[in-house]
Amino acid sequence: MPEDAVLYEAHDGLAFVTLNRPERLNAINFALIEGLEEAVARANREEAVRVIVLRGAGRAFCAGYDLQMAPAAEAQAQQRSGGWDPVADFRMMSRNVRAFMSLWESRKPVIAQVHGWCVGGGTDMVLCSDLIFMAEDARIGYPPSRVWGTPTTCMWVYRLGLEHAKRLMLTGESLDGREAERLGLASRAVPADRLAAEVESFAGKLATTPANQLVMTKLLVNQAYENMGLRTTQILGTFMDGIARHTPEGLAWRDLAMREGFREAVRRRDEPWGDYTARKRD
């Protein structure tokens, strides 16, 4: 895989796809996007594989996009080109959406194994998977919806009812594993030290189902959501993400990140809510 950003191993009918940038909390970069798509394709090529497990190395599943240098890089790119090109932005972000949706389109079911933090673009990978197992103390949320982003895959809408989807998308609040299970976002929440064993046990049982049954059942369920307009919603969500980064407020937030650092900009974004980087420590 590119730069070993994603690791792949397979045994006993299971393929384990591991996001492998632990020093950056598995933050998303181009190598990780390419590695994810290739790993999913490989699992679908290998006949012995029945089920895919998606997981993260280190302390977190995924901290979202790797944005430490993004505000300055985006500003410089716009200066060189003379302005923001919404179509170029859409093409770039659509590339990422295609990689996330490779999980949705995989003929073999995907179980997301979520520990630690799963935020921003990391939620796209989890919500495009088929089943979600979380550690009880894991947290999942989309804080960029407060400023500088919208969920490009829009899977919150399709995995939750109207009330909870709107609350989480409007506020950017996060859920822990217990609440995610209660709301039906996660299949199961277990203590962190039991998560890997629980996922492997369940995936092993699922792998005893004939491959053709797994394919047909997944296609049937997915098609119901495709018929609800999933793809057109994602086109809108991807365009809106670019627009959100170029509103007056989005540009002001970007300038703050360039001037005072990304960590400080994120802290101020989250301060009214008292969560994420603005959480009060015990």
URTADA-V955716 format. One record per run of one state. SS is the DSSP state (H for helix, E for strand, - for the rest). FROM is the first residue (numbers start at 1). TO is the last residue. Records with the same first field share a line. If there is no record, write none. Layout:
BEGIN
SS = FROM-TO / FROM-TO
END
This chain:
BEGIN
- = 1-1 / 5-5 / 12-13 / 20-21 / 25-27 / 29-29 / 46-50 / 57-61 / 63-64 / 66-69 / 82-85 / 106-108 / 115-116 / 120-120 / 129-130 / 136-138 / 142-142 / 147-154 / 160-161 / 172-173 / 183-187 / 191-191 / 207-210 / 227-229 / 245-247 / 261-261 / 272-275 / 279-282
H = 2-4 / 22-24 / 30-45 / 70-81 / 86-105 / 121-128 / 143-146 / 155-159 / 162-171 / 177-182 / 192-206 / 211-226 / 230-244 / 248-260 / 262-271 / 276-278
E = 6-11 / 14-19 / 28-28 / 51-56 / 62-62 / 65-65 / 109-114 / 117-119 / 131-135 / 139-141 / 174-176 / 188-190
END
